[in-house]
Amino acid sequence: MGKLTRLGYKVDRQMPIDIQFEDVHFQAAFRVDMLVDDRLVLEIKSVDQLHKVHAKQLLTYLRLMKQPVGLILNFGGETIKEGIRRLVNSHTDSAPSAPLRE
């Protein structure tokens, strides 16, 4: 975090995510490890290998926060290169688009 802020990025750690379901509000239902410049969600792990549940966790955060992209950073693998996974939130709340025409 220190390096990112020294480079001029805004970094929020353990940022709470609220959930609204019908008339019920859940304050701080989840916490994101890091949010960089209000647009990049970072989920930090230290496990032998990443599993589907880690990706689902990050995708849930992206959808709830309406953010387009996030990274899982796993420091438990052989190399940091194999421990980085980029996920894109393709979920949209709008109606489906019209089919493409040829």
Secondary structure, 3 states (H helix, E strand, C coil): CHHHHHCCCCEEEEEEEEEEECCEEEEEEEEEEEEECCCEEEEEECCCCCCHHHHHHHHHHHHHHCCCEEEEEECCCCCCHHHEEEEECCCCCCCCCCCCCC
